Amino acid sequence: MTPPAQFPDEQTEAGAFERQVDAFRHWVSEDESSEYPAAKGRYHLYVSLACPWAHRTIIVRKLKRLEGVIGMTVVDPIRDDESGWAFRDGPGHTKDPINGFAFLSEAYQATQPDYHGRVTVPVLWDTKTKRIVNNSEDDILRMFNSAFHRFTDSDLDLYPKSLRDDIDQLNEDIYENVNDGVYRAGFATSQAVYEKAVCRLFDGLDRLESRLANQRFFCGATPVESDWRLFVTLIRFDAVYHGHFKCNIRRIVDYPNLFRYLKDLYQYDGVAETVNFDHIKRHYYITHDDINPTRIVPVGPVQDLRSSQERTKMFN
């Protein structure tokens, strides 16, 4: 008997998870004559603190000092079986102050009434046209990095022209083998598919461990987009993916370079406050009841993420 899939519409007959494509890919631009020109207060970010895809956008919004430019609302980490992501008052999440939506699905229906795909975070909402501009974290990262320059005093560039080829290759490797790799292992519904996915995942982690042996970050002394893409998976790995998704060949703490790198990024200015382990663990262990039918949330693991910045000393 084949076990139930977490997302049946994204599961192959062989038991492999194949993630749906993002539905809304409009672009916010510096060009004031464009359909979606950058503006202070016009755009609003809907996110989950549990979701690594959304977490990337939260981090870049903070690093680029855009909190006063782009508003943000956090959904309940417990996603409803029928209605999906919900807006409720609770620890670390609130009701929707922009549209009064009870569920994020209402934003999708307001934008495309016949939308039938899975409702995902993050969502970049336009308060002027009252529709979703974009629900691709890849696009949102780039827009936050470059489209809102005149509204922030940050000159940080996470996608510099001189490094783009290297960053693009890194992003593909990280996404295919690690970011999505943990889900391919965790959502697999056959032994063979799971084993293939988990071995590919750890092959990818082994390569990244080697790359980080002689440099602080992927492209030198300062984090770029690729570093934050990997961070959101690493920070969830030992707490969730190792046990819940059966990615248990090794933990991140067992990788000397990756674990020091994870701590280095966690201690980066403002980043630790974007990490909410309560939301992360409750979301995965309670929402994925096909994987964890008891819905018991583990107490551990204990992680020392604030120990001395060893990599800072190593590469200075």
C-alpha positions, 0 to 999 in steps of 0.5 A: 500500500502506497502511503499518502502524499503530503501534496498529492498534486505534486507527487509522481506515480513513482513516489517523488515530490515535484514542486509546483511552479510559482504562479505570479512573476510580475516585477517591481522596478526602479522605473517609475513608468513601469506597471509596478514601480518601487514605492515606499509603503505600496508593497506588503510581504506576507510570510511564514517564519517557519518556511525557508522560502519566505525566510530568505525574503525576511532576511534580505528585507532586514539586511537591506533596511527595508522594514520601513519601506515594505510592510510584513505580516506573519501567518500562523505557523499551523497551516490548516488542512483545508484553508491553508495559511491563516491570519490569526493573533498569536505568538509571533503572528497576527491577523491581516492588517492590510486586507482583513483576509482570514486566509492567504488563499483569499489573496490568491483568489483576489488575484486570480479567481480560478487559481487552483494550485497550492497557496504558498509563502512568501507573497508580495502584495500590491496595496494599490492594485490589490493583487499579488505581484509575485510569489517567487522568493527568487524574484522577491530577493532580487527585487529587494536587493535592487529595486528599492535603492532610493528608499534605503541607506543600505548599499549592500549588494547581494548579487554583484555583477562581477560574481553573478555567474558564480552565484547562479551556479551556486544557487542551482546546486544549493536549490537542487541538492539541498534546499529542495533536496530535504523536501524530496527526501521528506516527502518521498513515498517510496523507499527507492525514491527516498534513498536516491534523494537523501544520498543526493542531499548529503553529496551536496552537503559534502561538496559545500563542506569542502568549498567552505574549508578555505573561505569564510563565505561562498564568494569571499569575506561577505555573504552573497545571495547564495549564502542566505539561500543555504542558511535557511535550510541549515538553520532548520536541518538539525531541528527538523529535517534530520529527524522529521524528514529522515535526513539523518546520515549526518547532522549539520553539527557533524560538519565542522565547516558548515556548522561554523559557517551556520553560526557565523551567519546566525550571528550576522547583524539582525539575522538571529531575530528572524529565526523562530524555532517555535514556529519552525518546529510547530509548523513541520511537526504539526502540519505534516500529519501524514509524516508525524501523525501524533503531532508531537513536537520534539523538545530538542535539539539543544543547539549552541548557535551563539558560541564564539565566531570561530570563522571570523578569527579563521579568515581575518 
